[in-house]
Amino acid sequence: MMKTLLFSLTLILSGTTQAAVDYTLSGEEALRIGDAAYAAETLRLLQRAAIRERPEFSLVDTARLVIDNHLLAGHALGEVPEAELLGADDRVGFPGAVFLEEQLIATVQSLFPAELEAAAKALPEGGLDGLITEHPAWTPARLRERLSLGKRQEFRLEPAELARLEAEPVLVYRFLDSTETPLSLAELYRRQNVQGRIRLHEGDVDFLAQQARARLGGLFVRHWLERRSGLPARVRAELERTLWERHLKDRYLAHIGLQADVHDDNAHLRAVAATIPPAAIRAYYLAHREEFKRVARARGRHIQLTDQAQAERAHAELQAGLDFDAAVRRHSQAEDKDAKTPGALGWVVNDGQALSWRDTLLLVLPVGQVSRPLKAPGQGGWEIVRVDERIDDYQAADSEGVRYLASQILARRAVAERFHHRHASLLAGARLSLNPAVLGRGVYGEAAP
């Protein structure tokens, strides 16, 4: 789901960074960061967008976040080449310009739902269909032919191929105060991620129609914002600038690894992790040994069944209270059903060697839990497994698993510390002017003048 204009709230707002602020602004100008100004109306709109997810979010919080976005966006572009920072596509797979416009549209929709609904109902035919003046027929064969890749494997058209599709309208629309405008196949194609492009190349005309209608809806929102919303051009421009700055900041945080999961492969974190000395890794291990607990060995029992129906029947009886030993004797097709401990599998040792799927299951199931019926890979039968006992120990201090996890955690800490120092430095060196009538005084905890 597309996020509205709610910014990355954690990392920065939790800090206690001080800043030099003057309170010389007045009138409707609420904030100035160097030469970049923000109107009070802009901040109020941003706050309205934020409180949908954070009800306690104040206007002062909004101002601080706008400041952070602006300063960190500028820093990001100064530290990392823009092409490297943004990449060819956004992290969700869409071109950056498309992502930003969709963010703006989603934000406007969240801020003005009633107004947009009323505007849509006022259209001819009471909705978006009233905007369409021409709807050319597209067939799967025609779509596949227009998007032919020849023998190429990559689902991406070349610029010259896309240029030819500018003359291929998927529909033609007209707003009441404008001329007819074609919505081309080229425009819709450019707005797709990889999965969307694949569907178009496969000739999915229903998907094409959905994308055309979604795009028309977005164009309607954009048209309403610019022609009917009553928002001043300045406020609209500041909203878009804030989106762009938020996007740059998020991309920068992702670039340095602060928005990555501990197991994500982030080049910056990987480089920092490689510099963590063994002594630091060992110290972390000794201080956080519980994080490196593992299952050393486990033993359990199983029921081997012929088909899924039999397996589901046995599982239902177990869920109803049937003793596992009794279920083994009643249902299992394995020879071990008549053993002293029916269905006993013996001990499975976690020694780093390759294990069967069933032995792996024994090492991950909680003690006493009966598994769902599982189809045995490549064997045609079904299994139900229960773990009776598990013995835990700890990964060795010098193991690769410990080295990897501890170095990643310590690298993330180092990167976060450097980032917060950089953030404090940027804020301390910023030229900030605020309007006390809008934001009050002491916004950063500084003594009120």
C-alpha positions as a Markdown table, in Angstrom:
| # | Residue | x | y | z |
|---|---|---|---|---|
| 1 | Met | 0.0 | 0.0 | 0.0 |
| 2 | Met | 1.3 | 3.4 | -0.9 |
| 3 | Lys | 2.3 | 5.4 | 2.1 |
| 4 | Thr | 1.0 | 8.9 | 2.6 |
| 5 | Leu | 3.2 | 11.8 | 3.5 |
| 6 | Leu | 4.3 | 10.4 | 6.8 |
| 7 | Phe | 8.1 | 10.7 | 7.1 |
| 8 | Ser | 10.7 | 8.5 | 8.7 |
| 9 | Leu | 9.8 | 9.4 | 12.2 |
| 10 | Thr | 12.1 | 7.2 | 14.4 |
| 11 | Leu | 15.9 | 7.6 | 14.1 |
| 12 | Ile | 15.9 | 11.4 | 14.3 |
| 13 | Leu | 13.1 | 12.7 | 16.4 |
| 14 | Ser | 14.2 | 10.6 | 19.4 |
| 15 | Gly | 17.4 | 12.6 | 19.7 |
| 16 | Thr | 18.1 | 15.7 | 21.9 |
| 17 | Thr | 20.1 | 17.7 | 19.4 |
| 18 | Gln | 20.2 | 21.4 | 20.0 |
| 19 | Ala | 20.1 | 24.0 | 17.3 |
| 20 | Ala | 20.6 | 27.8 | 17.0 |
| 21 | Val | 17.2 | 29.3 | 16.2 |
| 22 | Asp | 16.0 | 32.8 | 15.7 |
| 23 | Tyr | 12.3 | 33.7 | 16.0 |
| 24 | Thr | 12.1 | 36.6 | 13.6 |
| 25 | Leu | 9.5 | 35.3 | 11.1 |
| 26 | Ser | 6.0 | 36.6 | 11.2 |
| 27 | Gly | 2.8 | 36.5 | 9.2 |
| 28 | Glu | 2.1 | 33.2 | 7.2 |
| 29 | Glu | 5.7 | 32.2 | 6.8 |
| 30 | Ala | 6.3 | 29.5 | 9.5 |
| 31 | Leu | 9.8 | 28.3 | 8.9 |
| 32 | Arg | 12.9 | 29.1 | 6.9 |
| 33 | Ile | 15.9 | 26.8 | 6.6 |
| 34 | Gly | 18.7 | 28.8 | 4.9 |
| 35 | Asp | 17.0 | 30.1 | 1.8 |
| 36 | Ala | 14.2 | 27.4 | 1.8 |
| 37 | Ala | 10.9 | 28.7 | 3.2 |
| 38 | Tyr | 7.7 | 26.9 | 4.3 |
| 39 | Ala | 4.3 | 28.5 | 4.8 |
| 40 | Ala | 2.2 | 27.8 | 7.9 |
| 41 | Glu | -0.4 | 26.3 | 5.7 |
| 42 | Thr | 2.2 | 23.8 | 4.4 |
| 43 | Leu | 3.2 | 22.7 | 7.9 |
| 44 | Arg | -0.5 | 22.3 | 8.9 |
| 45 | Leu | -1.2 | 20.1 | 5.9 |
| 46 | Leu | 1.9 | 18.0 | 6.6 |
| 47 | Gln | 0.8 | 17.6 | 10.2 |
| 48 | Arg | -2.6 | 16.5 | 9.1 |
| 49 | Ala | -1.0 | 13.8 | 7.0 |
| 50 | Ala | 1.2 | 12.6 | 9.8 |
| 51 | Ile | -1.4 | 12.4 | 12.5 |
| 52 | Arg | -3.3 | 9.8 | 10.6 |
| 53 | Glu | -0.6 | 7.4 | 11.8 |
| 54 | Arg | 0.7 | 9.3 | 14.8 |
| 55 | Pro | -2.2 | 11.1 | 16.5 |
| 56 | Glu | 0.1 | 12.8 | 19.0 |
| 57 | Phe | 2.2 | 14.4 | 16.2 |
| 58 | Ser | 2.4 | 18.1 | 16.8 |
| 59 | Leu | 3.1 | 21.1 | 14.5 |
| 60 | Val | 6.5 | 21.5 | 16.2 |
| 61 | Asp | 7.2 | 17.8 | 15.5 |
| 62 | Thr | 6.3 | 18.5 | 11.9 |
| 63 | Ala | 8.6 | 21.5 | 11.7 |
| 64 | Arg | 11.5 | 19.5 | 13.1 |
| 65 | Leu | 10.9 | 16.7 | 10.6 |
| 66 | Val | 10.8 | 19.1 | 7.7 |
| 67 | Ile | 14.1 | 20.6 | 8.9 |
| 68 | Asp | 15.7 | 17.1 | 9.2 |
| 69 | Asn | 14.4 | 16.1 | 5.7 |
| 70 | His | 15.9 | 19.3 | 4.2 |
| 71 | Leu | 19.3 | 19.1 | 5.9 |
| 72 | Leu | 19.8 | 15.4 | 5.3 |
| 73 | Ala | 18.7 | 15.6 | 1.7 |
| 74 | Gly | 21.3 | 18.2 | 1.0 |
| 75 | His | 23.9 | 16.2 | 2.9 |
| 76 | Ala | 23.0 | 13.1 | 1.0 |
| 77 | Leu | 23.5 | 14.7 | -2.4 |
| 78 | Gly | 26.8 | 16.1 | -1.2 |
| 79 | Glu | 28.1 | 12.8 | 0.0 |
| 80 | Val | 26.7 | 10.3 | -2.5 |
| 81 | Pro | 26.5 | 10.8 | -6.3 |
| 82 | Glu | 22.8 | 11.3 | -7.2 |
| 83 | Ala | 22.8 | 8.4 | -9.6 |
| 84 | Glu | 24.2 | 6.1 | -6.9 |
| 85 | Leu | 21.8 | 7.4 | -4.3 |
| 86 | Leu | 18.7 | 7.1 | -6.4 |
| 87 | Gly | 19.6 | 4.3 | -8.7 |
| 88 | Ala | 17.8 | 3.6 | -11.9 |
| 89 | Asp | 14.6 | 2.6 | -10.0 |
| 90 | Asp | 13.1 | 3.2 | -6.7 |
| 91 | Arg | 13.5 | 0.5 | -4.0 |
| 92 | Val | 10.0 | -0.7 | -4.8 |
| 93 | Gly | 10.9 | -1.1 | -8.4 |
| 94 | Phe | 9.2 | 2.0 | -9.8 |
| 95 | Pro | 11.1 | 4.9 | -11.5 |
| 96 | Gly | 11.7 | 7.6 | -8.9 |
| 97 | Ala | 9.6 | 10.3 | -10.5 |
| 98 | Val | 6.6 | 7.9 | -10.6 |
| 99 | Phe | 7.1 | 7.0 | -7.0 |
| 100 | Leu | 7.2 | 10.6 | -5.9 |
| 101 | Glu | 4.1 | 11.5 | -7.9 |
| 102 | Glu | 2.2 | 8.6 | -6.5 |
| 103 | Gln | 3.2 | 9.7 | -3.0 |
| 104 | Leu | 1.8 | 13.2 | -3.7 |
| 105 | Ile | -1.4 | 11.8 | -5.1 |
| 106 | Ala | -1.8 | 9.5 | -2.0 |
| 107 | Thr | -1.2 | 12.4 | 0.3 |
| 108 | Val | -3.7 | 14.6 | -1.4 |
| 109 | Gln | -6.3 | 11.8 | -1.3 |
| 110 | Ser | -5.7 | 11.3 | 2.4 |
| 111 | Leu | -6.0 | 15.1 | 3.1 |
| 112 | Phe | -9.1 | 15.8 | 1.0 |
| 113 | Pro | -11.2 | 12.7 | 0.7 |
| 114 | Ala | -14.6 | 14.4 | 0.9 |
| 115 | Glu | -13.6 | 17.2 | -1.5 |
| 116 | Leu | -12.3 | 14.7 | -4.1 |
| 117 | Glu | -15.3 | 12.5 | -3.8 |
| 118 | Ala | -17.6 | 15.5 | -4.3 |
| 119 | Ala | -15.5 | 16.6 | -7.3 |
| 120 | Ala | -15.7 | 13.2 | -8.9 |
| 121 | Lys | -19.5 | 13.0 | -8.4 |
| 122 | Ala | -19.8 | 16.4 | -10.2 |
| 123 | Leu | -18.1 | 15.0 | -13.3 |
| 124 | Pro | -20.2 | 14.0 | -16.3 |
| 125 | Glu | -21.7 | 10.6 | -15.6 |
| 126 | Gly | -20.9 | 11.1 | -12.0 |
| 127 | Gly | -17.4 | 9.6 | -12.1 |
| 128 | Leu | -14.1 | 9.2 | -14.0 |
| 129 | Asp | -15.9 | 7.5 | -17.0 |
| 130 | Gly | -17.2 | 10.9 | -17.8 |
| 131 | Leu | -13.7 | 12.1 | -18.5 |
| 132 | Ile | -13.1 | 9.5 | -21.2 |
| 133 | Thr | -13.8 | 10.6 | -24.8 |
| 134 | Glu | -12.3 | 7.7 | -26.6 |
| 135 | His | -11.5 | 4.1 | -25.5 |
| 136 | Pro | -9.6 | 2.2 | -28.3 |
| 137 | Ala | -9.9 | -1.6 | -28.2 |
| 138 | Trp | -6.8 | -3.5 | -27.2 |
| 139 | Thr | -6.5 | -7.2 | -27.8 |
| 140 | Pro | -3.9 | -9.5 | -26.2 |
| 141 | Ala | -2.3 | -10.2 | -29.6 |
| 142 | Arg | -2.0 | -6.4 | -30.4 |
| 143 | Leu | -0.5 | -5.7 | -27.0 |
| 144 | Arg | 2.1 | -8.4 | -27.3 |
| 145 | Glu | 3.0 | -7.3 | -30.8 |
| 146 | Arg | 3.4 | -3.7 | -29.7 |
| 147 | Leu | 5.6 | -4.7 | -26.8 |
| 148 | Ser | 7.6 | -7.4 | -28.6 |
| 149 | Leu | 11.1 | -7.9 | -27.1 |
| 150 | Gly | 12.3 | -10.1 | -29.9 |
| 151 | Lys | 14.8 | -12.5 | -28.4 |
| 152 | Arg | 15.8 | -10.3 | -25.5 |
| 153 | Gln | 15.2 | -11.7 | -22.0 |
| 154 | Glu | 15.0 | -8.5 | -20.0 |
| 155 | Phe | 11.5 | -7.1 | -19.7 |
| 156 | Arg | 12.4 | -3.5 | -20.6 |
| 157 | Leu | 11.9 | -1.5 | -23.8 |
| 158 | Glu | 14.6 | 0.7 | -25.2 |
| 159 | Pro | 13.9 | 4.5 | -25.4 |
| 160 | Ala | 13.4 | 4.4 | -29.2 |
| 161 | Glu | 10.8 | 1.6 | -28.8 |
| 162 | Leu | 9.0 | 3.5 | -26.1 |
| 163 | Ala | 9.0 | 6.7 | -28.2 |
| 164 | Arg | 7.0 | 4.8 | -30.9 |
| 165 | Leu | 4.4 | 3.9 | -28.3 |
| 166 | Glu | 3.6 | 7.5 | -27.6 |
| 167 | Ala | 1.3 | 7.4 | -30.6 |
| 168 | Glu | -0.6 | 4.4 | -29.2 |
| 169 | Pro | -3.4 | 5.7 | -27.0 |
| 170 | Val | -5.0 | 3.4 | -24.4 |
| 171 | Leu | -7.7 | 6.0 | -23.8 |
| 172 | Val | -8.3 | 9.6 | -24.5 |
| 173 | Tyr | -9.6 | 12.0 | -21.8 |
| 174 | Arg | -10.6 | 15.6 | -21.3 |
| 175 | Phe | -11.0 | 17.6 | -18.2 |
| 176 | Leu | -13.8 | 20.3 | -18.4 |
| 177 | Asp | -11.3 | 23.1 | -18.7 |
| 178 | Ser | -8.8 | 21.5 | -21.0 |
| 179 | Thr | -8.4 | 19.8 | -24.4 |
| 180 | Glu | -8.5 | 16.2 | -25.2 |
| 181 | Thr | -5.4 | 14.3 | -24.1 |
| 182 | Pro | -4.3 | 10.8 | -25.0 |
| 183 | Leu | -3.1 | 8.5 | -22.3 |
| 184 | Ser | -0.5 | 6.5 | -24.2 |
| 185 | Leu | 0.8 | 3.0 | -23.9 |
| 186 | Ala | 4.3 | 4.5 | -23.4 |
| 187 | Glu | 3.2 | 6.5 | -20.4 |
| 188 | Leu | 1.6 | 3.5 | -18.7 |
| 189 | Tyr | 4.6 | 1.3 | -19.5 |
| 190 | Arg | 7.0 | 3.7 | -17.9 |
| 191 | Arg | 5.0 | 3.7 | -14.7 |
| 192 | Gln | 5.3 | -0.1 | -14.2 |
| 193 | Asn | 7.6 | -2.1 | -12.0 |
| 194 | Val | 9.1 | -5.3 | -13.3 |
| 195 | Gln | 6.0 | -7.4 | -12.4 |
| 196 | Gly | 3.8 | -4.9 | -14.2 |
| 197 | Arg | 5.9 | -4.8 | -17.3 |
| 198 | Ile | 5.9 | -8.6 | -17.5 |
| 199 | Arg | 2.0 | -8.6 | -17.4 |
| 200 | Leu | 1.9 | -6.1 | -20.2 |
| 201 | His | 4.4 | -8.1 | -22.3 |
| 202 | Glu | 2.3 | -11.2 | -21.8 |
| 203 | Gly | -0.7 | -9.3 | -23.3 |
| 204 | Asp | -2.8 | -8.9 | -20.1 |
| 205 | Val | -5.3 | -6.4 | -21.4 |
| 206 | Asp | -7.4 | -6.4 | -18.2 |
| 207 | Phe | -4.3 | -5.3 | -16.3 |
| 208 | Leu | -3.7 | -2.6 | -19.0 |
| 209 | Ala | -7.2 | -1.3 | -18.5 |
| 210 | Gln | -6.8 | -1.3 | -14.7 |
| 211 | Gln | -3.6 | 0.7 | -15.0 |
| 212 | Ala | -5.1 | 3.2 | -17.4 |
| 213 | Arg | -8.0 | 3.8 | -15.1 |
| 214 | Ala | -5.7 | 4.1 | -12.1 |
| 215 | Arg | -3.6 | 6.6 | -14.0 |
| 216 | Leu | -6.7 | 8.6 | -15.0 |
| 217 | Gly | -7.6 | 8.7 | -11.3 |
| 218 | Gly | -4.2 | 10.1 | -10.4 |
| 219 | Leu | -4.4 | 12.7 | -13.2 |
| 220 | Phe | -7.8 | 13.7 | -11.9 |
| 221 | Val | -6.4 | 14.2 | -8.3 |
| 222 | Arg | -3.4 | 16.2 | -9.7 |
| 223 | His | -5.8 | 18.3 | -11.8 |
| 224 | Trp | -8.0 | 19.0 | -8.8 |
| 225 | Leu | -5.0 | 19.9 | -6.7 |
| 226 | Glu | -3.8 | 22.4 | -9.2 |
| 227 | Arg | -7.1 | 23.9 | -10.5 |
| 228 | Arg | -9.7 | 23.3 | -7.9 |
| 229 | Ser | -8.2 | 22.8 | -4.4 |
| 230 | Gly | -7.6 | 26.5 | -3.7 |
| 231 | Leu | -4.2 | 25.7 | -2.3 |
| 232 | Pro | -1.7 | 28.4 | -3.3 |
| 233 | Ala | 1.0 | 27.5 | -5.8 |
| 234 | Arg | 3.6 | 28.1 | -3.1 |
| 235 | Val | 2.0 | 25.5 | -0.8 |
| 236 | Arg | 1.7 | 22.9 | -3.6 |
| 237 | Ala | 5.4 | 23.4 | -4.5 |
| 238 | Glu | 6.4 | 23.1 | -0.8 |
| 239 | Leu | 4.5 | 19.8 | -0.5 |
| 240 | Glu | 6.3 | 18.4 | -3.5 |
| 241 | Arg | 9.7 | 19.7 | -2.3 |
| 242 | Thr | 9.1 | 18.0 | 1.0 |
| 243 | Leu | 8.3 | 14.8 | -0.7 |
| 244 | Trp | 11.5 | 15.0 | -2.7 |
| 245 | Glu | 13.6 | 15.8 | 0.4 |
| 246 | Arg | 12.0 | 13.0 | 2.4 |
| 247 | His | 12.7 | 10.6 | -0.5 |
| 248 | Leu | 16.4 | 11.6 | -0.7 |
| 249 | Lys | 16.7 | 11.2 | 3.1 |
| 250 | Asp | 15.2 | 7.8 | 3.0 |
| 251 | Arg | 17.4 | 6.7 | 0.2 |
| 252 | Tyr | 20.4 | 8.0 | 2.1 |
| 253 | Leu | 19.4 | 6.0 | 5.2 |
| 254 | Ala | 19.0 | 2.9 | 3.1 |
| 255 | His | 22.3 | 3.6 | 1.4 |
| 256 | Ile | 24.3 | 3.6 | 4.7 |
| 257 | Gly | 22.3 | 0.7 | 6.1 |
| 258 | Leu | 20.1 | 2.3 | 8.7 |
| 259 | Gln | 16.9 | 1.2 | 7.1 |
| 260 | Ala | 18.1 | -2.4 | 6.4 |
| 261 | Asp | 17.3 | -5.5 | 8.3 |
| 262 | Val | 20.2 | -7.0 | 10.2 |
| 263 | His | 20.4 | -9.8 | 7.6 |
| 264 | Asp | 20.1 | -7.6 | 4.5 |
| 265 | Asp | 23.1 | -7.4 | 2.3 |
| 266 | Asn | 24.1 | -3.7 | 2.5 |
| 267 | Ala | 27.4 | -2.7 | 0.9 |
| 268 | His | 28.1 | 0.1 | 3.4 |
| 269 | Leu | 27.3 | -2.1 | 6.4 |
| 270 | Arg | 29.3 | -4.9 | 5.0 |
| 271 | Ala | 32.3 | -2.7 | 4.6 |
| 272 | Val | 32.0 | -1.4 | 8.2 |
| 273 | Ala | 31.5 | -4.9 | 9.5 |
| 274 | Ala | 34.7 | -6.0 | 7.9 |
| 275 | Thr | 36.6 | -3.4 | 10.1 |
| 276 | Ile | 35.1 | -4.7 | 13.4 |
| 277 | Pro | 38.1 | -6.3 | 15.3 |
| 278 | Pro | 37.8 | -9.9 | 16.7 |
| 279 | Ala | 38.1 | -8.6 | 20.3 |
| 280 | Ala | 35.0 | -6.4 | 19.9 |
| 281 | Ile | 33.1 | -9.4 | 18.4 |
| 282 | Arg | 34.1 | -11.6 | 21.4 |
| 283 | Ala | 33.2 | -8.9 | 23.9 |
| 284 | Tyr | 29.8 | -8.6 | 22.3 |
| 285 | Tyr | 29.4 | -12.4 | 22.4 |
| 286 | Leu | 30.2 | -12.6 | 26.1 |
| 287 | Ala | 27.8 | -9.8 | 26.9 |
| 288 | His | 25.0 | -11.1 | 24.8 |
| 289 | Arg | 25.5 | -14.9 | 24.9 |
| 290 | Glu | 21.7 | -15.6 | 25.0 |
| 291 | Glu | 21.4 | -14.2 | 21.5 |
| 292 | Phe | 23.6 | -17.1 | 20.3 |
| 293 | Lys | 21.7 | -19.9 | 21.8 |
| 294 | Arg | 20.9 | -22.8 | 19.4 |
| 295 | Val | 19.4 | -26.2 | 19.5 |
| 296 | Ala | 22.2 | -28.8 | 20.0 |
| 297 | Arg | 20.0 | -31.9 | 19.6 |
| 298 | Ala | 16.5 | -33.0 | 19.7 |
| 299 | Arg | 14.5 | -36.3 | 19.7 |
| 300 | Gly | 10.9 | -37.0 | 18.8 |
| 301 | Arg | 8.4 | -39.3 | 17.1 |
| 302 | His | 6.6 | -39.5 | 13.8 |
| 303 | Ile | 3.6 | -40.9 | 12.1 |
| 304 | Gln | 4.1 | -42.0 | 8.5 |
| 305 | Leu | 0.9 | -41.9 | 6.4 |
| 306 | Thr | 0.0 | -42.9 | 2.8 |
| 307 | Asp | -2.1 | -39.9 | 1.7 |
| 308 | Gln | -3.3 | -36.5 | 2.7 |
| 309 | Ala | -6.8 | -37.6 | 3.7 |
| 310 | Gln | -5.4 | -40.2 | 6.1 |
| 311 | Ala | -2.9 | -37.6 | 7.4 |
| 312 | Glu | -5.6 | -35.0 | 8.0 |
| 313 | Arg | -7.8 | -37.6 | 9.8 |
| 314 | Ala | -4.9 | -38.6 | 12.1 |
| 315 | His | -4.1 | -34.9 | 12.8 |
| 316 | Ala | -7.7 | -34.2 | 13.7 |
| 317 | Glu | -7.7 | -37.0 | 16.2 |
| 318 | Leu | -4.5 | -35.7 | 17.8 |
| 319 | Gln | -6.0 | -32.3 | 18.1 |
| 320 | Ala | -9.1 | -33.8 | 19.8 |
| 321 | Gly | -6.8 | -35.3 | 22.4 |
| 322 | Leu | -5.7 | -38.7 | 21.1 |
| 323 | Asp | -2.3 | -39.8 | 22.7 |
| 324 | Phe | 0.5 | -39.6 | 20.2 |
| 325 | Asp | 1.6 | -43.2 | 20.9 |
| 326 | Ala | -1.9 | -44.4 | 20.3 |
| 327 | Ala | -2.1 | -42.4 | 17.0 |
| 328 | Val | 1.2 | -43.9 | 15.8 |
| 329 | Arg | -0.1 | -47.4 | 16.5 |
| 330 | Arg | -3.4 | -46.7 | 14.9 |
| 331 | His | -2.3 | -44.8 | 11.7 |
| 332 | Ser | 1.4 | -45.1 | 11.0 |
| 333 | Gln | 2.6 | -47.1 | 8.0 |
| 334 | Ala | 6.2 | -47.2 | 9.2 |
| 335 | Glu | 7.8 | -50.3 | 10.7 |
| 336 | Asp | 8.8 | -48.3 | 13.9 |
| 337 | Lys | 5.1 | -48.1 | 14.9 |
| 338 | Asp | 5.6 | -51.3 | 16.9 |
| 339 | Ala | 8.8 | -50.2 | 18.6 |
| 340 | Lys | 9.0 | -49.9 | 22.4 |
| 341 | Thr | 8.5 | -46.1 | 21.9 |
| 342 | Pro | 6.1 | -46.1 | 18.9 |
| 343 | Gly | 7.5 | -44.0 | 16.0 |
| 344 | Ala | 10.7 | -43.0 | 17.8 |
| 345 | Leu | 13.2 | -41.2 | 15.6 |
| 346 | Gly | 16.1 | -41.1 | 18.0 |
| 347 | Trp | 18.4 | -38.1 | 18.6 |
| 348 | Val | 19.1 | -35.6 | 15.8 |
| 349 | Val | 22.4 | -33.8 | 16.3 |
| 350 | Asn | 22.9 | -30.2 | 15.0 |
| 351 | Asp | 26.5 | -30.7 | 14.0 |
| 352 | Gly | 26.5 | -28.5 | 10.9 |
| 353 | Gln | 26.1 | -31.4 | 8.6 |
| 354 | Ala | 23.3 | -31.6 | 6.0 |
| 355 | Leu | 20.1 | -32.9 | 7.5 |
| 356 | Ser | 16.9 | -34.4 | 6.0 |
| 357 | Trp | 13.8 | -32.3 | 6.0 |
| 358 | Arg | 12.3 | -34.3 | 8.9 |
| 359 | Asp | 15.4 | -34.0 | 11.0 |
| 360 | Thr | 15.5 | -30.2 | 10.3 |
| 361 | Leu | 11.9 | -30.0 | 11.5 |
| 362 | Leu | 12.8 | -31.7 | 14.7 |
| 363 | Leu | 15.3 | -29.0 | 15.4 |
| 364 | Val | 12.9 | -26.1 | 14.9 |
| 365 | Leu | 9.6 | -27.3 | 16.4 |
| 366 | Pro | 8.9 | -26.5 | 20.0 |
| 367 | Val | 8.9 | -29.3 | 22.5 |
| 368 | Gly | 5.5 | -31.0 | 22.7 |
| 369 | Gln | 4.1 | -29.4 | 19.6 |
| 370 | Val | 2.6 | -31.7 | 16.9 |
| 371 | Ser | 3.3 | -30.6 | 13.4 |
| 372 | Arg | 0.7 | -30.2 | 10.7 |
| 373 | Pro | 0.6 | -33.0 | 8.2 |
| 374 | Leu | 3.5 | -32.5 | 5.8 |
| 375 | Lys | 4.1 | -34.1 | 2.4 |
| 376 | Ala | 7.5 | -36.0 | 2.3 |
| 377 | Pro | 9.5 | -34.4 | -0.5 |
| 378 | Gly | 10.0 | -36.9 | -3.4 |
| 379 | Gln | 8.5 | -39.8 | -1.5 |
| 380 | Gly | 4.8 | -39.5 | -2.0 |
| 381 | Gly | 3.9 | -40.1 | 1.6 |
| 382 | Trp | 2.9 | -37.8 | 4.5 |
| 383 | Glu | 4.4 | -37.3 | 8.0 |
| 384 | Ile | 3.3 | -35.9 | 11.3 |
| 385 | Val | 6.1 | -35.1 | 13.7 |
| 386 | Arg | 6.3 | -34.4 | 17.5 |
| 387 | Val | 9.3 | -33.2 | 19.4 |
| 388 | Asp | 9.7 | -34.9 | 22.8 |
| 389 | Glu | 13.0 | -33.4 | 24.1 |
| 390 | Arg | 15.4 | -30.7 | 23.1 |
| 391 | Ile | 18.8 | -29.8 | 24.4 |
| 392 | Asp | 20.2 | -26.3 | 23.8 |
| 393 | Asp | 23.7 | -25.0 | 23.9 |
| 394 | Tyr | 25.5 | -21.9 | 22.5 |
| 395 | Gln | 27.3 | -21.3 | 19.2 |
| 396 | Ala | 31.1 | -21.3 | 19.6 |
| 397 | Ala | 32.6 | -17.8 | 20.2 |
| 398 | Asp | 34.9 | -18.3 | 17.2 |
| 399 | Ser | 32.2 | -19.6 | 14.8 |
| 400 | Glu | 31.3 | -18.0 | 11.5 |
| 401 | Gly | 27.7 | -17.5 | 12.7 |
| 402 | Val | 28.8 | -15.5 | 15.8 |
| 403 | Arg | 31.3 | -13.5 | 13.7 |
| 404 | Tyr | 28.7 | -12.5 | 11.1 |
| 405 | Leu | 25.8 | -11.6 | 13.4 |
| 406 | Ala | 27.9 | -9.7 | 16.0 |
| 407 | Ser | 29.9 | -7.8 | 13.3 |
| 408 | Gln | 26.6 | -6.8 | 11.6 |
| 409 | Ile | 25.1 | -5.5 | 14.9 |
| 410 | Leu | 28.3 | -3.7 | 15.9 |
| 411 | Ala | 28.6 | -2.2 | 12.4 |
| 412 | Arg | 25.0 | -0.9 | 12.6 |
| 413 | Arg | 25.7 | 0.7 | 15.9 |
| 414 | Ala | 28.8 | 2.4 | 14.5 |
| 415 | Val | 26.9 | 3.6 | 11.5 |
| 416 | Ala | 24.1 | 4.9 | 13.7 |
| 417 | Glu | 26.5 | 6.7 | 16.0 |
| 418 | Arg | 28.3 | 8.4 | 13.0 |
| 419 | Phe | 24.9 | 9.3 | 11.6 |
| 420 | His | 23.7 | 11.0 | 14.7 |
| 421 | His | 26.9 | 12.9 | 15.0 |
| 422 | Arg | 26.5 | 14.1 | 11.5 |
| 423 | His | 22.9 | 15.0 | 12.1 |
| 424 | Ala | 23.8 | 17.0 | 15.2 |
| 425 | Ser | 26.5 | 18.8 | 13.2 |
| 426 | Leu | 24.1 | 19.6 | 10.3 |
| 427 | Leu | 21.6 | 21.0 | 12.7 |
| 428 | Ala | 24.1 | 23.0 | 14.7 |
| 429 | Gly | 25.3 | 24.6 | 11.5 |
| 430 | Ala | 21.9 | 25.4 | 10.0 |
| 431 | Arg | 20.4 | 28.8 | 9.7 |
| 432 | Leu | 16.9 | 28.4 | 11.1 |
| 433 | Ser | 14.2 | 31.0 | 11.4 |
| 434 | Leu | 10.8 | 30.2 | 13.0 |
| 435 | Asn | 7.6 | 32.0 | 13.5 |
| 436 | Pro | 6.8 | 32.0 | 17.2 |
| 437 | Ala | 3.1 | 32.8 | 16.5 |
| 438 | Val | 2.9 | 29.5 | 14.6 |
| 439 | Leu | 5.3 | 27.2 | 16.4 |
| 440 | Gly | 5.9 | 28.8 | 19.8 |
| 441 | Arg | 9.4 | 29.2 | 21.2 |
| 442 | Gly | 12.0 | 26.8 | 22.4 |
| 443 | Val | 11.4 | 24.4 | 19.5 |
| 444 | Tyr | 14.7 | 22.6 | 20.1 |
| 445 | Gly | 14.8 | 23.1 | 23.8 |
| 446 | Glu | 16.9 | 26.2 | 23.5 |
| 447 | Ala | 16.3 | 29.0 | 26.0 |
| 448 | Ala | 13.5 | 31.3 | 24.8 |
| 449 | Pro | 14.9 | 34.8 | 23.8 |
